[in-house]
Amino acid sequence: MATQPAKTNILELLEKGAASEAEASKADAKPEGKGKKKGGKKVKRTLLKARVCIACGENNTIVTITDPNGGVIAWASAGSAGFKGARKSTPYAAKVAAERAMGMVSSFGIQHLDIEVKGIGPGREQAIRGLQVSGVNFDSIRDRTPVAHGGCRAPKPRRI
């Protein structure tokens, strides 16, 4: 990756006639440093619209906030909010998880949300109420809970 620019630097130095073999080997060597990264400022993204996926299981509630293309911006769950055991499956824990997820994306400037709820856990409605606290407009609320429809044919009974 860095070999091509180093070769051009050596050639330029040799063309000028001011480079000795020692200077050429220095230009070819890797720069020494103790793990310090040189990086520019972070570019803050702004999103006007985002999607919130709420997965409500029997034991936990997971809130994921994504951009319109599906890239995850932030997520929180009842477990990551500090609830353990049976308290993870409470509506209050789902509300706290939704508030934490919205707190993580407050710097993005989100104004509109599309909400998708999946599952039949106890925190469905409270997670949506936790999102309302942020003051963002809801464009839609969809229920994406999978519904069983009979499934595959059952195997024939064993004959003994």
Secondary structure in CASP SS format (residue, H / E / C, confidence):
PFRMAT SS
TARGET T0000
AUTHOR 0000-0000-0000
METHOD secondary structure of the structure
MODEL  1
M C 1.00
A C 1.00
T H 1.00
Q H 1.00
P H 1.00
A H 1.00
K H 1.00
T H 1.00
N H 1.00
I H 1.00
L H 1.00
E H 1.00
L H 1.00
L H 1.00
E H 1.00
K H 1.00
G C 1.00
A C 1.00
A C 1.00
S C 1.00
E H 1.00
A H 1.00
E H 1.00
A H 1.00
S H 1.00
K H 1.00
A H 1.00
D H 1.00
A C 1.00
K C 1.00
P C 1.00
E C 1.00
G C 1.00
K C 1.00
G C 1.00
K C 1.00
K C 1.00
K C 1.00
G C 1.00
G C 1.00
K C 1.00
K C 1.00
V C 1.00
K C 1.00
R C 1.00
T C 1.00
L C 1.00
L C 1.00
K E 1.00
A E 1.00
R E 1.00
V E 1.00
C E 1.00
I E 1.00
A E 1.00
C E 1.00
G C 1.00
E C 1.00
N C 1.00
N C 1.00
T E 1.00
I E 1.00
V E 1.00
T E 1.00
I E 1.00
T E 1.00
D C 1.00
P C 1.00
N C 1.00
G C 1.00
G C 1.00
V E 1.00
I E 1.00
A E 1.00
W E 1.00
A E 1.00
S E 1.00
A C 1.00
G C 1.00
S C 1.00
A C 1.00
G C 1.00
F C 1.00
K C 1.00
G H 1.00
A H 1.00
R H 1.00
K H 1.00
S H 1.00
T C 1.00
P H 1.00
Y H 1.00
A H 1.00
A H 1.00
K H 1.00
V H 1.00
A H 1.00
A H 1.00
E H 1.00
R H 1.00
A H 1.00
M H 1.00
G H 1.00
M H 1.00
V C 1.00
S H 1.00
S H 1.00
F H 1.00
G C 1.00
I C 1.00
Q C 1.00
H E 1.00
L E 1.00
D E 1.00
I E 1.00
E E 1.00
V E 1.00
K E 1.00
G C 1.00
I C 1.00
G C 1.00
P C 1.00
G C 1.00
R H 1.00
E H 1.00
Q H 1.00
A H 1.00
I H 1.00
R H 1.00
G H 1.00
L H 1.00
Q H 1.00
V C 1.00
S C 1.00
G C 1.00
V C 1.00
N E 1.00
F E 1.00
D E 1.00
S E 1.00
I E 1.00
R E 1.00
D E 1.00
R C 1.00
T C 1.00
P C 1.00
V C 1.00
A C 1.00
H C 1.00
G C 1.00
G C 1.00
C C 1.00
R C 1.00
A C 1.00
P C 1.00
K C 1.00
P C 1.00
R C 1.00
R C 1.00
I C 1.00
END
